[in-house]
Amino acid sequence: MATLAELDPQDTRLHLKARKCINLIAPMSVPFPETLTAAGGTLVDLKAAGFLPLGRSTRDGVTFPRNISTEDQLSHGYLEPSDSDRTEDTTQISLTLQQPNARVLALFTGASLDAMQKTAAGDLWLPRAQIPADQDYRWVTIAETFDKTTGEPVYFGKAFPRVRVTEPGEQALTGEGWVEYPLTLTAYFDADAGTAVVDFIAGTGFRSASTALGYTAGA
């Protein structure tokens, strides 16, 4: 007879918590990464590849709401659906950024990254187009924690080959509170990447625990 411990050893490693998190974007001209770590498990240099950091965000962090809609086929004499078809599966990115760097203002205002240039007087002046052109970007969110047994880093998060701002949030200029830049973006399918969303766990901390957690080596 088997015991509960034999059926499920319940390895205590890799209870993930985003102790630190960064968000990066890149123009669509930058290739979408196929991996985030090098052979030794260290992060690849995404900045050298063309990804740009968005800076600090509020302590709410970043959330990824997922909306799934289905269409059921109902049959006479049965209380449950006979079949179901998924008609929508959309993932969004929601966060509030805090610093008006060029990337943040491009996302918040809808201007292109190329428009983030100062005037001859040294100011930033961004007139909004009457009908602005939507801008698509690559997006990577990387969170970091550490394996408490080995102390090795674990990187996890989501990567999106094509995202677009679909709802810039309300901004307030008041005597109380900080000026912030709330954003909601929607992920879209990208034909070159073959997906709309990539979930990942990487780093040496993951590699040392991955076999015990049921992951097998790829081809």
WOQUIMO-V280619 format. One line per field, one symbol per residue. ss: DSSP state (a for helix, b for strand, c for the rest). phi: phi as a letter, one per 20 degrees, with the letter a starting at -180 (. if undefined). psi: psi as a letter, one per 30 degrees, with the letter a starting at -180 (. if undefined). A space follows every 50 residues. Layout:
ss->???
phi->???
psi->???
This chain:
ss->cccaaaaccccccccccccbbbbbbbbcccccccccbcccccbccaaaac cbbcccbcccccbccbbbbbbbbcccccccccbbbbbbbbbbbbbbbccc caaaaaaaacccaaaccbcccccbcccccccccccbbbbbbbbbbbcccc ccbbbbbbbbbbbbbbbbccccccccccccbbbbbbbccbccccbccbbb bbcaaaaaacccccccccc
phi->.eeffffbflgefmeebffbbccccbfffefffebdcegeneffefffeo ecfenfcfffmcdcfcdddcdeddcfncedffbbcfdbbddcdcacedce ffffffffenfeffeecffffnddccfeffcfefdebebcdcdcbcffed mffcdbqcccfbcbfdbfffdcdcfdnefccfccddecfdffemadbceb cbnfffffdfffenedfff
psi->klleeeejfikflhjkkiekklkklllffkkkkflflaefflkljfeffg kkkfalllffaklikkjkkljkjkkkfkflkflkkkfkjkklkkljlfkh leeeeeeefglleffikllffglkjikkkeikkkkkllkkkklkakkfef gkkkklakkjfjlkkfjklkkkjlfkllklikkklkklkkeefglfkkkl kaleeeeffeefggklkl.
